[in-house]
Amino acid sequence: MYSKEETQRLKREFWVEFAQKYPRKWILYDTKIKDFSFKFYVDNKKAQVLIDIEHRNDEKRIAYFEKLEALKNILEEEFIKDLVFEKQYTLESGKNISRIWVEKLGVGVSNRKYWDEIFEFYNEKMNAIEMFYLEYDSFIKDIEQF
């Protein structure tokens, strides 16, 4: 078991090493859609690549989610398989968002032997999500004004 400080140091090292192995600028929060972002997540059981739609206006949030859902077949056939679509996802804080993700189970940030496997997973899946987004962003952004 690691102390809080050791865990923080290990996570910092993890992200620094990832950035060194894959030195590129990811889209992440720069989608040009308010509260619509791509995220990396890792803990001691899994690694995930996420699309989080956190718009406060539920109608807008659901409209963006449904745009992605409408493209689900294209997304899965041409870009990335095994995505989980969840229109109503509740964060630990209690906030409701919409989330789409793919995960790799059985890996963890505290065990360095998994790092390369996680980095490859991140690079492959996030790159696929970004390529999809860059191709379909105008369609996704075009929701009716509320």
C-alpha positions in Angstrom: 0.0 0.0 0.0 1.3 3.4 -1.0 1.1 6.6 1.1 -0.9 9.5 -0.4 2.4 11.2 -1.3 3.8 8.1 -2.9 0.6 7.6 -4.9 0.7 11.2 -6.1 4.4 10.9 -7.1 3.8 7.7 -8.9 0.8 9.2 -10.9 3.0 12.2 -11.8 5.7 9.9 -13.1 3.1 7.9 -15.0 1.8 11.0 -16.8 5.3 12.4 -17.5 6.4 9.1 -19.0 3.2 8.9 -21.1 3.9 12.4 -22.4 7.5 11.5 -23.2 6.5 8.3 -25.1 3.7 10.0 -27.0 4.7 13.6 -27.3 1.8 15.2 -29.0 -1.0 17.6 -28.3 -4.3 15.8 -27.6 -7.6 17.5 -28.2 -9.0 16.7 -24.7 -10.8 19.8 -23.6 -10.2 21.7 -26.9 -13.3 20.3 -28.7 -14.8 23.8 -29.3 -18.0 22.5 -27.6 -18.7 23.7 -24.1 -18.5 20.9 -21.4 -17.7 18.3 -24.1 -14.3 16.7 -23.5 -12.1 13.7 -24.0 -10.3 12.3 -21.0 -7.8 9.7 -19.9 -8.5 7.8 -16.6 -6.5 5.2 -14.8 -6.7 3.6 -11.3 -5.4 0.3 -10.0 -7.9 -1.8 -11.8 -8.4 -0.3 -15.2 -7.5 2.3 -17.8 -10.2 4.2 -19.7 -10.5 6.7 -22.6 -13.7 8.8 -22.1 -15.9 11.2 -23.9 -17.7 13.2 -21.2 -20.6 15.5 -22.0 -21.2 17.6 -18.9 -23.4 20.4 -20.1 -25.6 21.8 -17.3 -28.5 22.1 -19.7 -29.8 18.5 -19.8 -31.5 19.0 -23.2 -28.2 20.1 -24.8 -26.2 17.4 -23.0 -28.6 14.7 -24.3 -28.7 16.3 -27.8 -24.9 16.0 -28.1 -25.1 12.4 -26.7 -27.7 11.5 -29.2 -25.6 12.9 -32.1 -22.8 10.5 -31.1 -25.3 7.7 -30.6 -26.5 8.3 -34.2 -23.0 7.8 -35.4 -22.4 4.7 -33.2 -22.2 2.2 -36.1 -19.7 4.3 -38.0 -17.7 5.0 -34.9 -17.5 1.3 -34.0 -17.0 -0.1 -37.5 -14.4 2.5 -38.7 -12.7 3.8 -35.6 -13.1 2.0 -32.3 -14.9 -1.0 -31.0 -16.3 -2.0 -27.5 -17.5 1.5 -26.6 -20.0 1.8 -23.7 -22.7 4.5 -24.2 -24.3 5.8 -21.1 -26.8 8.7 -21.5 -27.2 9.1 -17.7 -24.0 8.5 -15.9 -23.7 9.8 -12.3 -20.2 11.0 -11.1 -19.1 10.4 -7.5 -20.0 14.1 -6.9 -23.6 13.2 -7.7 -23.5 15.2 -11.0 -25.3 13.6 -13.9 -23.4 13.6 -17.2 -23.4 11.5 -20.4 -20.4 9.4 -20.9 -19.0 7.2 -23.7 -15.9 5.1 -22.9 -13.7 2.2 -23.7 -11.7 0.5 -21.0 -8.8 -2.0 -20.5 -9.3 -4.1 -17.3 -6.6 -5.8 -15.3 -4.1 -3.0 -15.5 -3.1 -0.4 -12.8 -1.1 2.7 -12.4 0.7 1.4 -9.3 2.4 -1.4 -11.2 4.9 -0.1 -13.7 4.9 -3.3 -15.6 1.5 -2.2 -17.0 2.5 1.2 -18.0 3.5 0.5 -21.6 0.3 -1.5 -22.1 -1.7 1.4 -20.8 0.2 3.9 -22.9 -0.4 1.9 -26.1 -4.1 1.5 -25.2 -4.4 5.3 -24.6 -2.6 6.2 -27.8 -4.6 3.8 -29.9 -8.0 4.6 -28.5 -7.7 8.3 -28.0 -6.2 8.7 -31.5 -9.2 6.8 -32.9 -11.7 9.0 -31.0 -9.9 12.1 -32.1 -9.9 11.0 -35.8 -13.6 10.2 -35.6 -14.3 13.6 -34.0 -12.3 15.6 -36.5 -14.2 13.9 -39.3 -17.7 14.4 -37.8 -17.3 17.5 -35.5 -19.5 19.8 -37.7 -22.3 17.2 -37.5 -21.9 16.8 -33.8 -21.8 20.5 -33.1 -24.9 21.2 -35.1 -27.6 20.8 -32.5 -30.7 23.0 -32.4 -30.3 26.2 -30.4 -31.9 26.1 -27.0 
